[in-house]
Amino acid sequence: MGAYETMTLEVTGRVGRITFTRPEALNSLTEQVLDDLDAALDAVEADPEVRALIIGGTGKAFTVGLDRALLDRAFDDGAVWERVIRRVAALTLRLERLPVPVIAAVNGLARAGGFELILACDLVLVAASARIADAHTTFGVIPAGGSTSRLPRIVGRQRAREIFLTGRWIPAAEAVELGIALQVVPDERLATAADELAAQFAGKSRACLAALKRQLATAEGLSAEEALGPEIEEFLAYVTPADSDAQEGYRAWRENRAPAWS
């Protein structure tokens, strides 16, 4: 679908795949990477055929966070910090709110900003050799990409504090035990496993997937009683229009045919 300066975007069988292509720099995040990622996400959102997105890296890393040269500039100029951190945070929100499931295929090291990106994905597959870490405290820094709210919801208060405060590396198997990742797969099967998982969404309604993601996001942190009202509102807004995919899905079932999604 397109090549960018720091990554590629391909769409095959209704599945998009963004791949970071700076292995010599451990796919660290520069402002060009942030520009390219924004543009690639624009392309995915604009393509109504895409039903899932896979994000992965090349070489030894998924991404290890901000690039060293960018860090040098940021520590010299606070305005750079503000511009870059706000962009990273906005990108994590974009991933969460993308109207299709986002799968992180973690091929190697995912640290700091890379850790924050995978926390914003819907599903995470980790290669057996992969390791992840917040790692900010190792460098005397604190996170700013939304992870202090996301991680406790995933692993609980005590474990999140331990991960943040120690900055330690988490091996693949433990990432699954903690609920950060869905599954560990052999390194050589990571791409195939991600494709197989994404293929399960290829025949589904994009509008349905988007509405369900909104329901899930709204319900996080709420009690069942508090979440019920917004869940019903989202359901009614999605299912009642005469031209909705919900109506089409029901008619297709009644008529014993494949649905023609909008």
C-alpha positions in Angstrom: 0.0 0.0 0.0 2.9 2.3 0.6 6.5 2.8 1.7 7.4 5.5 4.2 10.9 6.7 5.2 10.9 4.7 8.4 8.3 2.0 8.0 6.2 0.1 5.4 2.4 -0.3 5.2 1.0 -3.3 3.3 -2.6 -4.4 3.0 -3.4 -8.0 2.1 -6.7 -9.8 2.5 -8.2 -6.9 4.4 -5.4 -6.9 6.9 -3.0 -3.9 7.2 0.6 -4.4 8.4 2.8 -1.6 9.6 6.5 -2.6 10.0 9.2 -0.3 11.5 12.2 -0.5 9.3 15.1 1.0 11.2 16.7 -2.1 12.7 20.1 -0.5 12.9 18.6 2.0 15.4 16.4 -0.6 17.2 13.5 1.1 15.5 13.8 4.0 17.9 11.2 6.8 17.6 12.3 9.9 15.8 10.0 12.8 14.7 10.0 11.3 11.2 8.8 7.9 12.7 6.0 9.7 14.4 5.1 11.5 11.2 5.1 8.3 9.2 3.1 6.4 11.8 0.4 9.2 11.8 0.3 9.0 8.0 0.1 5.2 7.9 -2.8 5.3 10.4 -4.5 7.9 8.3 -4.2 5.5 5.3 -5.6 2.6 7.4 -8.6 4.7 8.7 -9.3 5.9 5.1 -9.4 2.4 3.7 -12.9 0.9 4.4 -11.7 -2.6 3.4 -9.2 -2.9 6.2 -10.5 -5.0 9.1 -7.4 -5.4 11.3 -4.0 -3.8 11.7 -0.7 -5.5 12.7 2.2 -3.5 13.9 5.7 -5.0 14.2 9.4 -4.3 13.9 12.4 -5.6 12.1 15.7 -6.9 13.6 16.1 -7.1 17.3 13.4 -4.6 18.4 9.8 -3.7 18.1 10.9 -0.2 19.2 12.9 0.9 22.2 11.3 4.3 22.5 12.7 7.8 21.7 15.8 8.0 19.6 19.0 9.1 21.3 19.5 12.2 19.0 15.9 13.2 19.8 16.5 12.8 23.5 19.6 15.0 23.2 17.5 17.7 21.7 14.7 17.3 24.2 17.0 17.6 27.2 18.4 20.8 25.7 15.1 22.3 24.9 11.9 21.7 26.9 9.8 22.8 23.9 11.0 19.7 22.1 9.9 17.5 25.0 6.4 19.0 25.0 6.0 18.6 21.3 7.2 15.0 21.1 5.6 13.7 24.2 2.2 15.1 23.2 2.6 13.4 19.9 3.5 10.0 21.4 0.5 10.3 23.7 -1.8 11.2 20.8 -0.6 8.2 18.8 -1.4 5.8 21.7 -4.9 7.2 21.7 -5.2 6.8 17.9 -4.2 3.2 18.2 -6.8 2.6 21.0 -9.5 4.4 18.9 -8.7 2.9 15.5 -12.0 1.5 14.1 -10.4 -2.0 13.7 -8.5 -4.3 16.0 -4.8 -3.5 16.4 -2.4 -6.4 16.9 1.1 -5.7 18.2 3.5 -8.4 16.9 6.4 -7.9 19.3 9.5 -9.4 17.6 12.1 -8.2 20.1 12.8 -5.4 22.6 9.8 -3.1 23.4 11.0 -0.5 25.9 9.7 2.9 27.1 7.7 4.4 24.2 7.6 1.0 22.6 6.1 -0.4 25.8 3.5 2.4 25.8 2.6 1.6 22.2 1.9 -2.0 22.8 -0.3 -1.2 25.9 -2.5 0.8 23.5 -3.0 -2.1 21.1 -6.0 -4.4 21.4 -4.1 -7.7 21.2 -0.4 -8.4 21.7 1.6 -11.4 20.4 5.2 -11.8 21.7 8.0 -13.8 20.1 9.6 -16.2 22.6 12.8 -14.2 22.6 11.1 -10.8 23.1 11.4 -8.7 26.2 9.4 -5.7 27.3 10.0 -3.0 29.9 8.7 0.4 30.9 12.4 1.2 31.8 11.9 4.9 32.4 13.3 4.9 35.9 16.4 3.2 34.7 17.2 6.5 33.0 15.8 8.8 35.8 12.7 9.6 33.7 9.0 9.0 34.1 6.5 7.9 31.5 4.1 10.2 29.6 2.4 8.2 27.0 -0.6 7.0 29.0 0.9 3.9 30.5 0.3 5.0 34.1 -3.4 4.6 33.5 -3.3 1.7 31.1 -0.9 -0.7 32.9 -2.7 -0.8 36.3 -6.0 -1.7 34.6 -4.2 -4.6 32.9 -2.0 -6.0 35.7 -3.4 -4.5 38.9 -2.1 -1.8 41.3 0.8 -3.6 43.0 2.3 -5.3 39.9 2.1 -2.0 37.9 4.0 -0.2 40.6 6.6 -2.9 40.7 7.0 -2.8 36.9 7.2 1.0 36.8 9.4 1.6 39.8 12.0 -1.2 39.0 12.0 -0.6 35.3 12.9 -4.3 34.9 12.7 -6.4 31.7 9.7 -8.7 31.5 10.3 -11.9 29.5 7.6 -13.1 27.0 6.1 -15.8 29.1 5.6 -13.4 32.1 4.0 -10.8 29.8 1.3 -13.4 29.0 0.9 -14.4 32.7 0.5 -10.7 33.6 -2.1 -10.1 30.9 0.1 -7.7 28.9 0.2 -10.1 26.0 -2.2 -12.7 24.6 0.3 -15.4 23.5 3.9 -16.4 23.2 4.8 -17.8 19.8 8.2 -19.1 18.4 10.2 -16.3 16.9 9.9 -17.8 13.4 6.1 -18.1 13.6 5.4 -14.6 14.8 4.4 -13.1 11.5 2.3 -16.2 10.6 0.6 -16.2 14.0 -0.3 -12.5 13.7 -1.7 -13.1 10.2 -3.8 -16.0 11.5 -5.2 -13.9 14.3 -5.9 -10.9 12.1 -7.6 -13.1 9.5 -10.3 -13.9 12.1 -11.5 -10.3 11.7 -11.3 -10.1 7.9 -14.9 -11.2 7.2 -16.5 -9.1 10.0 -18.3 -5.7 9.7 -15.9 -2.8 10.2 -18.7 -0.7 11.7 -19.4 -3.5 14.2 -15.8 -3.8 15.2 -15.5 -0.1 15.7 -18.7 0.1 17.8 -17.5 -2.8 20.0 -14.2 -1.1 20.6 -16.0 2.1 21.6 -18.1 0.0 24.1 -15.1 -1.6 25.6 -13.2 1.7 25.9 -16.1 3.4 27.6 -16.7 0.6 30.1 -13.1 0.5 31.4 -12.9 1.6 34.9 -16.6 1.7 35.4 -18.8 -0.6 37.5 -21.2 -2.9 35.6 -24.0 -0.6 36.6 -22.2 2.6 35.4 -21.2 1.0 32.2 -24.6 -0.4 31.3 -26.1 3.0 30.2 -23.3 3.9 27.7 -23.3 0.3 26.5 -27.0 0.4 25.7 -26.6 3.9 24.0 -23.8 2.6 21.8 -25.9 -0.5 20.9 -29.0 1.4 20.0 -27.0 3.9 17.9 -25.4 1.1 16.0 -28.2 -1.4 15.6 -31.3 0.7 14.8 -30.6 2.6 11.6 -32.2 0.8 8.6 -28.9 0.7 6.7 -26.8 -0.5 9.6 -24.5 -3.5 9.4 -26.5 -5.0 12.3 -29.6 -4.9 10.1 -27.7 -6.4 7.1 -26.2 -9.1 9.4 -29.6 -10.1 10.6 -31.2 -10.2 7.1 -28.3 -12.2 5.8 -28.7 -14.8 8.6 -32.5 -15.0 7.9 -31.9 -15.4 4.2 -29.1 -17.9 4.6 -26.5 -15.8 2.6 -23.2 -14.1 3.2 -23.6 -10.5 4.5 -22.7 -7.5 2.3 -21.2 -5.2 4.9 -21.3 -1.4 4.3 
